Amino acid sequence: MEQTLERATPESLGIPAGAIVNWVDELERIAPDFHSLMIVRHGRVAAEGWWAPNAPELSHALFSVSKSFTSTAVGLAIGEGHFGLDDPVVSIFPDEAPAQIGPNLAAMRVRHLLAMCTGHDQQTVDGADLGDGADLIRRFLSLPVADPPGTRFLYNTPASYMLSAIVHKRTGLNLVDYLQPRLFEPLGIEKPTWEADARGISMGGFGLRLRTEDLARLGQLYLQKGVWGGQRLLSAEWIEAATSLQVETGPELNPNPDWLQGYGYQFWRGQHDSFRADGAFGQFCIVVPAADLVVAITAGIGPMHLAAESLWNIVLARLQPHPLPEDAAAQQALTARLAGLRLVPHPGATSSPLEADLAAAEFAFDANQFGFGSLRLEFTQRGGALAMCGEGSERPRRLRFGRGAWRLGDSAAVRGWPGQHLAAASAWRGQPLAASATWPRPDRLELDVCLYTNAYRYTLTFDFSGPRLHLAVHVNVAFGPADLGVLVARRDTSVAHVQGKRRRLPE
């Protein structure tokens, strides 16, 4: 049966409700795409909120927060005697090891994978190649190891994959199946999913999807030194090692203070003697032992460091070591603030005279990097749809949208769009999305497409002011440029459905 964390008023836990309201205000000032938050103190939830259409029951893409769950699996497997911290990596994969094993590769141990100090001088596999069906173990072991392992930190997601592969090799189970009876079931974590490669090995460094409270439960387990509900799930020795400084970190990856405090075993060290699991674009599970505090966040933001800084400056600074007098007015204001959290669609007019003309048009794209072939726009009283075909395809994917308001759908309509290369294709099936369309001016349509249980929010701007359609594609966060290009399309009046044969879009 699912186990939830107990709830309590913020004041009973030594947190002024007004401080939480101030923090939420600051988060929304930082960026428009926070998705959820949960604050846990003394083992009880003081505050929780989801920016609708996000909701408590929805799982969220965690990106590199996945690494900390991989670390947990490694700690459990070591505790069960499947392998050791100082086992040579090549000894675990003799069939995938290169014919000539250099001294640095031979010296690489499991602990070096955990601490991101493998001796490589660059990330060993380009992110675009992860999950492409290749033998990632063989590829990892074949690359040069420039430095002696343990001598310097280099953030290296494929090292996390190798940890997953080790657990898989030595236990015969992928990470979800291995963790199910040992971690997920005891913590009440339901229906976890984790992307896997073609061999069934969980990706390790990314690809896990969980609910916000599930993140908080992991943090609480680590805060409680591995004990949950009176049962020891994970050794205190492992937790101490995983969350302690194992290697110094430099400013090359991120110059902000919370990324300069060092790295443990797939956990970051932070200011105020904290530690955390964190993932790209604002996924956090932050633990502050001295304050008996756990904070979970999901988001789709660029300035991750500002989320942590605001937590320190607004919430941590006002924590008290004892309960505070109950403040009914402040608690009511906090309840209303959290209940009113919403992802806000882009502003603009909700209709344009141009719609009547566009209803009879199809546009054919010039060759482009996205593989888009053609599109048409369909409008109804409440919204409409973007019907997009890939090059060489006659079957469109239809993305339905509201007029200045979200219309909910799923990610099948945007599968293959840019920004998705770090995930297996299966990871983009069935994810919810919300779409809204507005007209910033009569000849320009702006389509706002939010994958709200992931980090990505696309803005498609259709400019009809010239003889050809120009479509600018922007994404709120990305591992590369956020402005993804401008596509050009010509109006094609020769297609059959334009001549009165297309089906009317139902309301």
C-alpha positions, -999 to 999 in steps of 0.1 A, spaced: 0 0 0 12 35 -8 28 54 20 24 91 20 43 116 42 23 132 70 12 168 66 15 196 91 12 233 92 44 253 84 44 270 118 42 237 137 75 228 119 92 262 126 86 277 91 67 309 87 40 305 61 47 339 48 83 328 39 69 301 17 46 326 -1 76 349 -6 96 320 -20 69 310 -45 67 346 -56 104 346 -62 104 314 -81 78 328 -105 99 359 -109 129 338 -118 112 318 -145 76 310 -157 81 272 -159 83 258 -123 62 227 -122 60 216 -85 75 220 -51 74 202 -18 89 213 15 94 186 42 107 193 77 110 170 106 96 143 83 63 161 76 52 181 46 49 218 54 39 229 19 33 215 -15 21 229 -48 18 220 -85 16 245 -114 -15 233 -132 -20 213 -153 6 195 -133 -9 175 -104 4 154 -75 -3 121 -92 17 129 -123 53 116 -128 79 140 -141 111 136 -161 140 138 -136 170 140 -160 201 136 -138 183 132 -106 182 96 -119 219 94 -111 212 95 -73 187 66 -76 214 47 -96 238 54 -67 213 40 -43 210 8 -64 248 5 -63 249 9 -26 223 -18 -21 241 -41 -45 274 -36 -28 257 -43 5 244 -76 -9 279 -86 -20 273 -85 -58 305 -64 -63 327 -39 -44 337 -3 -46 372 -12 -56 364 -38 -83 381 -29 -116 356 -19 -142 372 -40 -169 370 -71 -147 332 -68 -147 330 -66 -185 358 -88 -199 340 -95 -231 335 -58 -239 370 -47 -229 395 -37 -256 423 -60 -267 448 -36 -254 440 -23 -219 460 8 -209 471 14 -173 446 41 -166 417 20 -178 430 -9 -158 431 13 -127 395 25 -131 373 13 -102 336 13 -94 342 42 -70 356 63 -98 324 59 -118 304 69 -88 325 101 -81 328 111 -118 366 109 -117 371 82 -143 402 98 -158 385 108 -191 392 144 -202 359 148 -219 324 133 -216 329 99 -231 298 96 -253 281 125 -269 246 129 -255 231 125 -289 244 90 -291 229 78 -258 201 53 -263 209 49 -301 211 11 -299 249 9 -299 269 -11 -274 275 16 -249 296 -5 -226 321 -14 -254 321 22 -265 328 35 -230 357 10 -225 373 17 -259 379 54 -254 412 68 -242 415 74 -205 438 104 -204 445 107 -167 449 84 -137 414 77 -123 406 97 -92 428 127 -101 401 151 -113 363 155 -116 346 154 -149 308 153 -151 302 123 -172 267 108 -177 280 76 -194 297 68 -161 263 66 -146 252 43 -174 281 20 -166 270 18 -130 236 7 -142 252 -18 -164 272 -32 -135 241 -37 -114 224 -53 -144 253 -76 -150 258 -87 -115 222 -90 -104 205 -99 -137 180 -71 -132 175 -37 -146 174 -8 -121 136 -6 -118 132 -44 -112 162 -44 -88 150 -14 -68 113 -24 -68 113 -46 -36 144 -29 -20 135 9 -24 104 17 -44 79 -5 -26 91 3 9 90 40 1 55 37 -15 68 48 -49 43 36 -75 48 29 -112 84 41 -117 95 41 -153 131 43 -165 144 45 -201 165 16 -212 188 9 -240 183 -18 -267 197 -44 -243 173 -36 -215 198 -18 -194 184 13 -176 201 44 -188 213 52 -152 222 89 -158 188 100 -169 154 87 -179 137 81 -146 102 95 -141 86 98 -106 62 120 -87 73 150 -67 65 133 -34 87 103 -45 116 127 -47 109 140 -12 108 104 1 142 96 -13 156 127 4 139 118 36 154 83 35 188 98 31 182 123 59 171 94 81 204 76 74 187 48 54 158 39 78 122 41 67 92 32 89 115 15 114 131 -6 87 167 -2 75 167 -1 37 202 12 31 233 12 52 242 44 71 278 39 59 267 40 23 247 72 28 276 89 46 300 80 17 275 89 -11 267 123 3 302 133 15 329 150 -5 346 124 -27 361 148 -52 366 185 -56 346 202 -83 358 233 -103 339 261 -120 342 247 -155 307 231 -154 290 257 -133 306 286 -115 278 291 -89 286 283 -53 263 253 -50 282 235 -78 316 243 -62 311 224 -29 323 190 -43 307 157 -54 300 125 -37 287 93 -52 262 107 -78 252 133 -53 262 170 -53 275 188 -22 259 222 -16 261 253 6 250 250 42 264 215 45 236 203 22 236 176 -4 213 170 -34 202 151 -64 198 175 -92 188 172 -129 189 195 -159 164 224 -161 155 225 -124 149 191 -110 160 190 -74 159 169 -42 178 191 -17 186 178 18 198 201 46 206 178 76 213 206 101 178 220 94 161 186 92 148 198 58 141 182 24 129 202 -6 118 187 -39 113 207 -71 104 199 -107 107 225 -134 117 235 -169 140 264 -162 175 276 -173 189 294 -142 190 265 -119 213 282 -94 187 309 -87 162 283 -74 188 271 -48 198 306 -39 163 317 -33 157 287 -11 187 296 10 178 334 12 141 332 17 132 299 34 163 286 51 171 321 65 137 322 83 136 286 97 132 284 135 144 255 157 111 254 175 74 255 165 59 290 159 25 303 170 -1 293 145 -9 321 121 -43 314 105 -43 344 81 -8 335 68 -17 299 64 -49 308 45 -29 331 22 -4 302 16 -31 277 9 -47 301 -16 -13 308 -32 -5 272 -37 -39 262 -49 -38 290 -75 -5 279 -91 -9 278 -129 13 276 -160 2 307 -179 -3 305 -217 14 332 -238 -7 363 -241 -23 377 -273 -55 380 -293 -75 348 -295 -85 352 -332 -75 368 -364 -93 376 -397 -66 355 -414 -80 323 -401 -106 321 -429 -79 322 -455 -57 297 -437 -85 272 -435 -80 264 -472 -42 263 -472 -15 237 -469 22 247 -467 51 226 -479 84 232 -461 118 236 -478 142 208 -467 149 213 -430 168 198 -400 136 187 -383 123 166 -411 91 186 -413 73 181 -447 41 200 -447 15 216 -423 -19 229 -423 -39 248 -396 -75 240 -387 -96 264 -366 -127 258 -346 -146 281 -322 -127 268 -292 -93 263 -307 -80 243 -336 -52 220 -346 -18 220 -363 -16 190 -387 21 183 -394 35 157 -418 71 145 -419 90 145 -451 77 117 -474 47 110 -451 11 116 -459 -2 109 -424 -1 140 -402 3 142 -365 -24 165 -352 -16 189 -323 -48 204 -309 -47 237 -292 -70 261 -273 -76 298 -280 -55 316 -254 -61 287 -230 -46 253 -226 -60 223 -245 -47 190 -231 -33 162 -253 -4 139 -254 31 139 -268 24 117 -298 17 149 -317 53 162 -311 73 130 -312 105 137 -331 105 174 -324 139 189 -316 152 186 -280 142 150 -277 175 134 -288 186 125 -252 157 101 -248 146 69 -264 116 72 -287 95 53 -262 101 80 -235 81 104 -256 50 83 -260 20 91 -238 34 121 -220 8 148 -214 11 182 -231 -9 214 -231 -12 237 -262 -25 272 -266 -26 296 -296 -27 334 -297 -22 361 -323 3 387 -312 -6 405 -344 -31 397 -371 -6 381 -395 14 362 -368 2 331 -349 21 319 -318 16 284 -307 26 276 -271 32 239 -265 41 228 -230 52 193 -221 44 200 -185 57 167 -170 90 173 -188 111 204 -190 103 214 -225 80 242 -236 80 251 -273 70 283 -290 62 281 -327 58 315 -343 41 314 -377 47 346 -397 23 350 -426 33 386 -435 53 377 -466 48 356 -497 61 325 -479 54 312 -444 83 316 -419 81 293 -389 105 301 -360 110 273 -334 121 281 -299 123 259 -268 125 272 -233 155 250 -223 179 230 -243 213 213 -241 223 235 -271 208 266 -286 172 274 -276 164 291 -309 162 261 -331 159 278 -364 135 294 -389 118 271 -414 104 284 -447 73 270 -464 54 278 -496 17 277 -499 6 247 -519 -29 249 -533 -27 218 -554 -34 192 -527 -67 174 -528 -79 183 -493 -75 220 -500 -100 216 -528 -128 209 -503 -121 173 -494 -107 176 -460 -126 165 -430 -140 192 -407 -122 192 -373 -148 183 -346 -152 206 -316 
